[in-house]
Amino acid sequence: MMLSVAVYAIPPSRQYYELRVYHYKTQAQEDRLDKFFQNAYLPVLHRKGFGNVGVFKSMAPDTDKRMYVLITFKSIDQVEKIDDELLKDSKFVADGKDYLDATYNDMPYSRVETIILKAFPKWPIATAPELSAKKSDRVYELRSYESPTEKLNINKVKMFNDGGETVLFNRLKFNAVFYAEVLSGSHMPNLMYMTTFNSKDDREKHWETFSNDPEWKTLVALPEYQHNVSKADIIFLHPAEYSDF
């Protein structure tokens, strides 16, 4: 069921997210990451009760190969303890041996980035999209909005929540996975969100509708929400076949 911002009389607690970005260079590394995520990492997270886990691959040129892993948490305390907890699971250690025991001269990736986020009040839990296309055809859009200052970042977050931007996205069926403020990352102050589409053409049609929507035109013109974004990064992804999102 698509999450609606009006569904809950008492909203659930806001989730925390960890978004891991794996940079790699070769097909062998991609295959190794896929094997680890599908056969070891997602299964152990499911066993430990962490719910849905997303794995996405960048659609950028081959010079910028990246995989994104989205993990959901009930508390920030879980974020801190997760790695140690997983290593106590003997099945995970066995299933993930090829990755976990990789040598210094046979790395499964080039580098890993970690971004910590907290869900918006008006979209408190990550949501699996309702799409009709097979996963290989889908286009997921990850956006990062940087702000000139911390105060203006708070203002942009307010625009999504109190201003009704999340409501507008929901009404126009953007099939969002999450909206969140970034607590720790390399592009702060910023927020991030992910919307999903059946195809690139479907994505273009949705954004055209959004841009022409009278509600959006009114919202974006309000004086209190001016100049709150200094840079927008748009990253196109497709989900791995074994991804929960």
C-alpha positions in Angstrom: 0.0 0.0 0.0 1.3 3.4 -0.9 2.1 5.4 2.2 0.0 8.5 2.5 1.0 11.4 4.7 -2.5 11.4 6.1 -2.8 7.7 6.9 -1.8 7.8 10.5 -3.7 9.4 13.3 -0.5 9.0 15.4 2.5 8.9 13.0 5.0 6.1 13.6 8.4 7.0 14.9 10.7 8.4 12.3 13.2 6.0 10.9 17.0 6.5 10.6 18.7 5.5 7.4 22.2 4.5 6.4 23.0 5.0 2.8 26.2 3.3 1.8 27.8 4.2 -1.5 30.2 1.6 -2.9 32.6 2.8 -5.6 34.2 0.1 -7.8 35.9 -0.2 -11.1 35.5 -3.7 -12.6 32.8 -6.2 -13.4 34.4 -8.7 -11.1 34.0 -6.3 -8.2 30.4 -5.7 -9.1 29.7 -9.4 -9.2 31.4 -9.9 -5.9 29.3 -7.1 -4.3 26.1 -8.6 -5.7 27.0 -12.0 -4.3 27.7 -10.5 -0.9 24.6 -8.4 -0.7 22.2 -11.0 -2.1 23.5 -14.1 -0.3 24.9 -12.7 3.0 24.1 -9.1 3.8 20.4 -8.8 3.0 19.6 -12.2 4.6 21.3 -11.3 7.9 19.6 -7.9 8.0 16.3 -9.7 7.5 17.1 -12.2 10.2 17.9 -9.4 12.6 14.6 -7.7 11.9 15.9 -4.6 10.0 13.1 -4.9 7.5 13.5 -3.8 3.8 16.9 -3.2 2.4 17.5 -1.4 -0.9 20.3 -2.1 -3.3 20.6 0.2 -6.3 23.1 0.6 -9.2 24.1 3.8 -10.8 23.1 4.4 -14.4 26.0 6.8 -14.9 28.8 6.1 -17.4 31.2 3.2 -16.7 33.8 5.6 -15.4 31.7 6.2 -12.3 30.5 2.8 -11.1 28.6 2.9 -7.9 26.2 0.7 -5.8 24.0 2.2 -3.2 22.7 0.2 -0.2 19.8 1.7 1.9 19.3 0.3 5.4 16.5 1.3 7.7 16.7 1.6 11.5 14.3 2.3 14.3 16.9 4.2 16.3 20.3 5.9 16.0 21.6 3.4 18.5 21.0 0.6 16.0 23.1 2.5 13.4 26.1 2.6 15.8 25.9 -1.1 16.7 25.0 -2.8 13.5 28.4 -3.9 12.2 29.4 -5.5 15.5 26.0 -7.3 15.8 26.2 -8.7 12.3 29.7 -10.2 12.9 28.3 -12.2 15.8 26.1 -14.1 13.3 28.0 -17.2 12.2 25.9 -17.8 9.1 26.6 -14.3 7.9 30.3 -14.7 8.5 30.3 -18.0 6.5 28.0 -16.8 3.7 30.0 -13.5 3.3 33.5 -15.0 3.7 34.6 -14.1 0.1 33.8 -10.4 0.8 34.6 -10.2 4.5 38.0 -11.9 4.2 39.1 -10.1 1.0 42.8 -9.3 0.9 44.5 -5.9 0.6 45.4 -6.6 -3.0 42.0 -8.0 -4.0 39.6 -5.4 -2.8 35.9 -5.8 -3.6 35.5 -2.0 -4.1 37.5 1.2 -4.3 35.9 3.1 -1.5 32.8 3.3 0.6 30.9 6.4 1.6 28.4 6.4 4.5 25.5 8.9 4.8 23.3 9.0 7.9 19.8 10.3 7.5 16.6 10.8 9.5 13.2 10.5 7.9 11.0 13.6 7.5 8.0 13.8 10.0 5.6 13.7 7.0 7.2 10.6 5.6 8.4 8.7 8.6 9.1 5.3 7.2 10.7 4.1 3.9 8.1 2.7 1.5 8.4 0.0 -1.2 7.2 1.6 -4.5 4.1 0.3 -6.3 5.4 0.0 -9.9 4.2 -2.2 -12.7 7.5 -2.4 -14.7 10.0 -5.2 -14.1 13.0 -4.0 -12.0 15.4 -4.0 -14.9 13.3 -1.3 -16.6 12.7 0.9 -13.6 14.3 4.3 -13.0 14.9 5.4 -9.5 15.9 9.1 -8.9 18.0 10.0 -5.9 18.2 13.7 -5.2 20.4 15.7 -2.9 19.5 19.3 -2.2 22.3 21.3 -0.7 21.6 24.7 1.1 23.8 27.7 1.5 23.5 27.6 5.3 22.2 25.4 8.1 19.3 27.8 8.6 18.3 27.6 5.0 18.5 23.9 5.0 16.1 23.8 7.9 13.9 26.1 5.8 14.0 23.6 2.8 13.1 20.7 5.1 10.2 22.8 6.4 9.1 23.4 2.8 8.8 19.6 2.3 6.9 19.0 5.5 4.9 22.1 6.6 4.9 23.6 3.1 3.3 20.4 1.7 6.0 19.4 -0.9 5.8 15.7 0.2 2.0 15.9 0.0 2.3 17.2 -3.6 4.7 14.4 -4.6 2.4 11.9 -3.1 -0.7 13.3 -4.9 1.2 13.1 -8.2 2.2 9.5 -7.5 6.0 9.8 -7.5 6.2 6.5 -5.6 8.8 7.9 -3.1 10.9 5.5 -1.1 12.1 8.1 1.4 12.5 11.8 2.2 15.2 12.6 4.9 17.4 15.2 6.4 21.1 14.3 6.3 22.7 14.1 9.8 26.2 13.1 8.6 27.6 13.2 5.1 30.0 14.9 2.7 27.6 17.5 1.2 26.0 19.1 4.3 23.8 20.9 4.9 21.5 18.9 2.7 18.5 16.7 2.4 18.0 13.7 0.3 15.0 11.8 -1.2 14.3 9.0 -3.7 11.4 8.8 -6.1 10.7 5.9 -8.5 9.3 5.4 -12.0 8.5 2.6 -14.4 10.8 4.1 -17.0 12.8 7.2 -18.0 9.8 8.3 -20.1 7.5 7.8 -17.1 9.9 9.9 -15.0 9.9 12.8 -17.6 6.1 12.9 -17.7 5.8 13.0 -13.9 8.3 15.9 -13.6 6.5 17.8 -16.4 3.2 17.4 -14.5 4.9 18.5 -11.3 6.4 21.6 -12.8 3.1 22.7 -14.2 1.0 21.9 -11.1 -0.6 25.1 -9.7 0.1 24.0 -6.1 3.8 23.7 -6.9 3.9 27.1 -8.6 2.2 28.7 -5.6 4.6 27.0 -3.1 7.8 27.7 -4.9 6.9 31.4 -5.2 6.3 31.9 -1.5 8.7 34.5 -0.1 9.6 32.4 2.9 11.0 29.6 0.8 13.3 31.6 -1.5 17.0 30.7 -2.0 17.0 27.6 0.2 18.8 25.4 -2.3 22.2 26.2 -3.7 22.9 22.9 -5.5 20.9 19.9 -6.6 22.5 16.6 -7.5 20.4 14.1 -9.4 21.5 10.5 -9.5 19.7 7.9 -11.7 19.6 4.4 -10.4 18.0 1.0 -11.1 17.3 -1.5 -8.4 19.1 -4.8 -8.1 16.8 -7.8 -8.8 17.1 -8.8 -5.1 16.5 -5.3 -3.7 13.5 -5.0 -1.4 12.7 -1.5 -2.7 
